[in-house]
Amino acid sequence: MASMRLTSYPDGVYPPSDDTFLLVDALEQDVVASKRNEGGPRTEGKKSKLVAEAAPLDASEVGSVVEIGSGSGFVITSAAVLLPTAYAVGTDLSSRACLASRETLRSHPPSCSSRSDVVATESLRGFRPGAAFDVVLVNPPYVPTSSEELAESLRVLRGRREASEAETEGAAFTLTWAGGVEGVEMTKEMLRAGLGLLNARGGRLYLIVVQENRPEEMAKHATRVWRELWGRPEGDDPAPGLSWSIAIQTRANNELLSVLRFIAGGDHRHSLPSLELEQP
């Protein structure tokens, strides 16, 4: 498990928070369940979990794990600890966040940094088609904002307009929380990216949502995206080869936080073991 003391989160980088810890708890409870250990998931503080339903995950069978939007690196480092044989990749649009993630990985046991990478990219766009991850972790910005506010920050970060260093850093920090209309614009974009690179034979995607994001509607959206990606008909019923459930849920301040767990298990797509970065 990552140590808060060894986690880097300078100004402009989203610090580990309740949603961060809950995402790690969701992964940990599944790994613990596979070991038939009766100890429950790690909890931060004294917050009780409203839902904590494990789906056993054999850590020894996980070859790769990626986090979309790694920020401080707390989650991807925790994943590297929990999944000791996996190649761990953290990605972020912000170069400052990438540096923080890399520093957090390096501050932990050598085995974490020796089998990990941090990539500056937007929603996994730096990976070649055909890369497949066994575990995908997503903690998207989910605070409802206007589309205009979100779009302006993206324009700055994508270099589509000139901006000072301060403006660029401000835009990067805005994107750690600004989710667009109903807080789901960035979530849907990051979810599509994650599903597109999910190993279809047993791969798992863990996604943080708040109640305002309408978790059930988000899950139905994911099944539609899955069908679209792999050529299945439209519909709201669970897509062939993709199931979902609420892995864990808790209240934090005034928010109801949940982790949606998606598990791919169909036979309609061959496993894609290659994991190669595009060359710049």
C-alpha positions as CSV (number, residue, x, y, z in Angstrom):
1,M,0.0,0.0,0.0
2,A,1.3,3.4,-0.8
3,S,2.4,5.6,2.1
4,M,1.0,9.1,2.5
5,R,4.4,10.1,3.9
6,L,6.1,9.1,0.7
7,T,3.4,10.5,-1.7
8,S,4.3,13.6,-3.7
9,Y,1.6,16.2,-4.3
10,P,3.0,19.7,-4.9
11,D,0.8,22.7,-5.6
12,G,-1.3,22.1,-8.7
13,V,-1.5,18.3,-8.2
14,Y,-4.6,16.7,-6.8
15,P,-3.8,15.5,-3.3
16,P,-4.9,12.0,-2.1
17,S,-8.5,12.4,-0.9
18,D,-11.5,10.3,0.1
19,D,-12.1,9.3,-3.6
20,T,-8.5,8.3,-3.9
21,F,-8.6,6.1,-0.9
22,L,-11.9,4.5,-1.9
23,L,-10.5,3.5,-5.3
24,V,-7.6,1.8,-3.7
25,D,-10.0,0.1,-1.2
26,A,-12.0,-1.4,-4.1
27,L,-8.9,-2.9,-5.6
28,E,-7.5,-4.1,-2.3
29,Q,-10.7,-5.8,-1.2
30,D,-10.8,-7.9,-4.4
31,V,-7.1,-8.9,-4.0
32,V,-7.6,-9.7,-0.3
33,A,-10.8,-11.8,-1.2
34,S,-8.7,-13.9,-3.6
35,K,-6.3,-14.8,-0.8
36,R,-9.3,-15.8,1.4
37,N,-8.2,-13.4,4.0
38,E,-11.1,-12.3,6.2
39,G,-9.6,-8.9,6.9
40,G,-11.7,-6.2,5.3
41,P,-10.5,-3.4,3.0
42,R,-8.3,-0.7,4.4
43,T,-10.2,2.3,5.6
44,E,-8.9,5.9,5.9
45,G,-10.1,7.5,9.1
46,K,-13.3,6.2,10.6
47,K,-15.6,6.3,7.6
48,S,-17.7,3.2,7.4
49,K,-18.4,1.6,4.0
50,L,-22.1,1.4,2.9
51,V,-21.3,-1.2,0.4
52,A,-18.2,-3.5,0.3
53,E,-18.7,-6.4,-2.0
54,A,-15.6,-8.2,-3.2
55,A,-15.0,-10.0,-6.5
56,P,-11.9,-12.0,-6.0
57,L,-8.9,-11.0,-8.1
58,D,-5.8,-13.2,-8.2
59,A,-2.9,-10.7,-8.1
60,S,-0.5,-13.3,-9.6
61,E,-2.6,-13.3,-12.8
62,V,-2.5,-9.6,-13.4
63,G,0.2,-8.7,-15.9
64,S,-0.5,-5.0,-16.4
65,V,-2.4,-2.2,-14.7
66,V,-2.9,1.4,-15.8
67,E,-4.3,4.5,-14.1
68,I,-5.9,7.2,-16.2
69,G,-5.2,10.5,-14.4
70,S,-2.5,9.4,-11.9
71,G,-2.1,12.8,-10.2
72,S,0.0,12.3,-7.1
73,G,0.7,8.6,-7.9
74,F,-0.9,7.3,-4.7
75,V,-3.3,5.0,-6.6
76,I,-0.9,3.6,-9.2
77,T,1.8,3.0,-6.5
78,S,-0.8,1.2,-4.3
79,A,-1.7,-0.9,-7.3
80,A,2.0,-1.7,-7.9
81,V,2.2,-2.9,-4.3
82,L,-1.0,-4.9,-4.4
83,L,-0.2,-6.5,-7.8
84,P,3.5,-7.4,-7.4
85,T,3.9,-9.1,-10.8
86,A,2.1,-6.4,-12.8
87,Y,3.7,-3.7,-15.1
88,A,2.2,-0.5,-13.7
89,V,1.6,2.6,-15.8
90,G,0.4,6.0,-14.6
91,T,-0.9,8.5,-17.2
92,D,-1.8,12.2,-16.8
93,L,-2.3,15.2,-19.0
94,S,-0.4,17.4,-16.6
95,S,3.4,17.2,-16.8
96,R,3.6,18.3,-13.1
97,A,1.3,15.4,-12.1
98,C,3.5,13.0,-14.1
99,L,6.5,14.1,-12.2
100,A,4.7,13.7,-8.9
101,S,3.5,10.2,-9.8
102,R,7.1,9.2,-10.8
103,E,8.5,10.6,-7.6
104,T,5.9,8.7,-5.5
105,L,6.7,5.4,-7.3
106,R,10.5,6.0,-6.8
107,S,10.0,6.7,-3.1
108,H,8.5,3.3,-2.5
109,P,10.2,-0.2,-2.7
110,P,12.5,-0.5,-5.7
111,S,10.2,-3.2,-7.2
112,C,7.5,-0.5,-7.7
113,S,9.7,1.8,-9.8
114,S,11.5,-0.9,-11.7
115,R,8.3,-2.3,-13.3
116,S,6.5,1.0,-13.8
117,D,6.2,3.9,-16.2
118,V,4.5,7.3,-16.1
119,V,3.4,8.7,-19.4
120,A,2.2,12.3,-20.2
121,T,-0.8,11.6,-22.4
122,E,-4.5,12.3,-22.6
123,S,-6.8,9.3,-21.9
124,L,-4.3,6.7,-23.1
125,R,-3.8,8.3,-26.5
126,G,-0.1,7.7,-26.3
127,F,-0.5,3.9,-26.6
128,R,-0.5,1.9,-29.8
129,P,-3.8,0.2,-30.9
130,G,-3.7,-3.3,-29.6
131,A,-2.4,-2.6,-26.1
132,A,-4.5,-4.3,-23.5
133,F,-4.4,-3.9,-19.7
134,D,-5.7,-6.4,-17.1
135,V,-6.7,-3.6,-14.7
136,V,-7.7,-0.1,-15.5
137,L,-8.2,2.5,-12.7
138,V,-10.1,5.7,-13.3
139,N,-10.8,8.6,-10.8
140,P,-12.1,11.2,-13.1
141,P,-12.9,14.9,-12.4
142,Y,-16.6,14.7,-11.5
143,V,-17.6,18.1,-10.2
144,P,-20.4,19.6,-12.4
145,T,-19.2,22.6,-14.3
146,S,-20.1,24.4,-17.6
147,S,-18.9,22.8,-20.8
148,E,-17.2,26.2,-21.6
149,E,-15.1,26.1,-18.4
150,L,-14.0,22.6,-19.2
151,A,-13.3,23.3,-22.9
152,E,-11.2,26.3,-22.1
153,S,-8.9,24.4,-19.7
154,L,-8.6,21.6,-22.3
155,R,-7.6,24.2,-25.0
156,V,-4.9,25.5,-22.8
157,L,-3.5,22.1,-21.9
158,R,-3.7,20.9,-25.5
159,G,-1.7,23.9,-26.6
160,R,-4.5,25.2,-28.8
161,R,-4.0,28.7,-27.5
162,E,-1.0,30.6,-26.1
163,A,-0.9,30.7,-22.3
164,S,1.5,31.7,-19.6
165,E,3.0,29.1,-17.3
166,A,0.6,30.2,-14.6
167,E,-2.4,29.8,-16.9
168,T,-1.2,26.3,-17.9
169,E,-0.8,25.2,-14.3
170,G,-4.2,26.7,-13.4
171,A,-5.8,24.8,-16.3
172,A,-4.1,21.6,-15.2
173,F,-5.5,21.9,-11.7
174,T,-9.0,22.8,-12.9
175,L,-9.0,19.5,-14.8
176,T,-8.5,17.6,-11.6
177,W,-12.0,18.4,-10.5
178,A,-14.0,20.0,-13.4
179,G,-16.2,17.3,-15.0
180,G,-18.4,19.4,-17.3
181,V,-22.2,19.2,-17.5
182,E,-23.6,17.0,-14.7
183,G,-19.9,16.1,-14.0
184,V,-19.9,13.4,-16.6
185,E,-18.2,14.8,-19.7
186,M,-14.7,13.9,-18.7
187,T,-15.9,10.7,-17.0
188,K,-17.4,9.4,-20.2
189,E,-14.3,10.3,-22.2
190,M,-12.0,8.6,-19.8
191,L,-14.3,5.6,-19.5
192,R,-14.3,5.1,-23.3
193,A,-10.5,5.3,-23.4
194,G,-10.3,2.7,-20.6
195,L,-12.8,0.3,-22.1
196,G,-11.0,0.5,-25.4
197,L,-7.8,-0.8,-23.9
198,L,-9.3,-3.3,-21.5
199,N,-8.3,-6.9,-21.8
200,A,-11.5,-8.6,-22.9
201,R,-10.7,-11.9,-21.1
202,G,-11.0,-11.1,-17.5
203,G,-9.9,-7.4,-17.5
204,R,-11.3,-5.1,-14.9
205,L,-12.0,-1.4,-14.9
206,Y,-12.6,0.4,-11.6
207,L,-14.4,3.8,-11.9
208,I,-15.1,6.4,-9.2
209,V,-18.5,8.1,-9.4
210,V,-20.6,10.3,-7.2
211,Q,-24.4,10.1,-6.9
212,E,-24.9,13.2,-9.0
213,N,-23.2,11.3,-11.9
214,R,-26.1,8.8,-11.8
215,P,-24.0,5.6,-11.4
216,E,-26.6,3.3,-12.9
217,E,-26.9,5.4,-16.0
218,M,-23.1,5.6,-16.2
219,A,-22.9,1.8,-16.1
220,K,-25.5,1.5,-18.9
221,H,-23.5,4.0,-20.9
222,A,-20.4,1.8,-20.4
223,T,-22.2,-1.2,-21.8
224,R,-23.3,0.8,-24.8
225,V,-19.7,1.9,-25.4
226,W,-18.5,-1.7,-25.1
227,R,-21.0,-2.8,-27.7
228,E,-19.9,0.1,-30.0
229,L,-16.3,-0.7,-29.6
230,W,-16.7,-4.4,-30.3
231,G,-19.5,-4.3,-32.9
232,R,-22.4,-5.3,-30.7
233,P,-26.0,-4.0,-31.1
234,E,-27.3,-1.1,-29.0
235,G,-29.2,-1.7,-25.8
236,D,-29.1,-1.3,-22.0
237,D,-28.9,-4.9,-21.0
238,P,-25.5,-6.1,-19.8
239,A,-23.3,-6.3,-22.9
240,P,-22.0,-9.7,-23.9
241,G,-18.7,-10.1,-22.1
242,L,-19.1,-7.2,-19.8
243,S,-20.6,-7.1,-16.3
244,W,-20.8,-4.4,-13.7
245,S,-21.5,-3.9,-10.0
246,I,-20.9,-1.4,-7.2
247,A,-17.7,-2.7,-5.6
248,I,-17.6,-0.3,-2.7
249,Q,-19.5,2.8,-1.5
250,T,-19.1,5.3,1.3
251,R,-20.1,8.8,2.3
252,A,-17.5,11.5,2.5
253,N,-18.6,14.9,3.6
254,N,-21.7,15.6,1.6
255,E,-20.9,13.2,-1.2
256,L,-22.0,9.6,-1.8
257,L,-18.9,8.0,-3.4
258,S,-19.0,4.7,-5.3
259,V,-16.6,2.6,-7.2
260,L,-18.2,0.9,-10.3
261,R,-16.4,-2.4,-11.1
262,F,-16.6,-3.6,-14.7
263,I,-15.4,-7.1,-15.6
264,A,-14.8,-8.3,-19.1
265,G,-15.1,-12.0,-19.7
266,G,-16.5,-12.6,-23.2
267,D,-15.1,-14.7,-26.0
268,H,-15.8,-12.2,-28.7
269,R,-12.3,-10.6,-28.7
270,H,-8.9,-12.2,-28.4
271,S,-6.7,-11.1,-25.6
272,L,-4.2,-8.5,-26.7
273,P,-1.1,-8.9,-24.6
274,S,1.1,-6.2,-26.4
275,L,1.7,-3.2,-24.3
276,E,3.9,-0.8,-26.3
277,L,4.1,3.0,-26.2
278,E,4.1,5.0,-29.4
279,Q,7.5,6.5,-30.1
280,P,7.5,10.4,-30.1
